[in-house]
Amino acid sequence: MIPSWCHGCANFLILKAVEDLVKKEKVNGKKDEDFAIVTGIGCHGKIFDYLNLPGINTLHGRAIPTAMGIKLAKPNLNVFGFAGDGDAYAEGVEHLVHAARYNPDIRYIVHNNQTFALTLGQNTPTSPNSNIPPLNPIKLMLATGATFVARASPNLDEIKQILEEAMKHKGFAFIEVLIQCKIFNKNIQERKFYNLQKAGHDKSNLKSAFERADEFDYTSDKEKIPTGIFYQNERKTFEDIKWQK
């Protein structure tokens, strides 16, 4: 199927990064049926058709509970959830908060273009042009106990690197990819990113992770935006707790 995203959209980078990750895992012996994907509603949701993997294209904001249900039913599956920023941070924010608490072994990728693009450009919780201060999802995930918290710039190599690390992680892996909608927020200037790992950030240090998360408030394009893994630790997954004797 030929993707129908706008030319130049960074959704293509996320698609390519996931495709390459799956191919790499298949070289190591995994099959298509070892994966499951769940998407919500929005521009991001088209990735369900393009990946050609088992899964469910579910309701708006409901990717996480659907992904958790799949993981509980078949714990051996590698489960990926995909959402847009409206999908994740508006309709689905209650599921996001409790997923961070519960720590299911799933990877959750948020395509954050800071706008409801599919419905022609309304504000989302992270939109920079609202009179209401934007939500900072990185701080939210750190505060609610997510065991893997990361942000990627619209750079293929960086997205792939973070996804590979998330694949190794046992627990809830939250990955936000900051992208620019070419139609509805094209006024956002060229952003300046820097990678936390290259800057020597200690991803086991929660206090430092909060400090790094404060460096970008989702409004200003003059700031340097930190990307990479903010925080990572290990604790029992929801599946371990649910099925323990």
Secondary structure, DSSP 8 states (H G I E B T S, - for coil): ----S-TT-THHHHHHHHHHHHHHHHHTT--GGGEEEEE-SSGGGGHHHHH--SEEE--TT-HHHHHHHHHHH-TTSEEEEEEEHHIIIIITHHHHHHHHHH--SEEEEEEE-SSBTTTTSB--TT-TTSSS----HHHHHHHTT-SEEEEE-S-HHHHHHHHHHHHH--S-EEEEEE---TTTSTTS---EEEETTTTT--TT-HHHHHHHHTT--SS-SSSEEEEEEEEE-----HHHHHH--
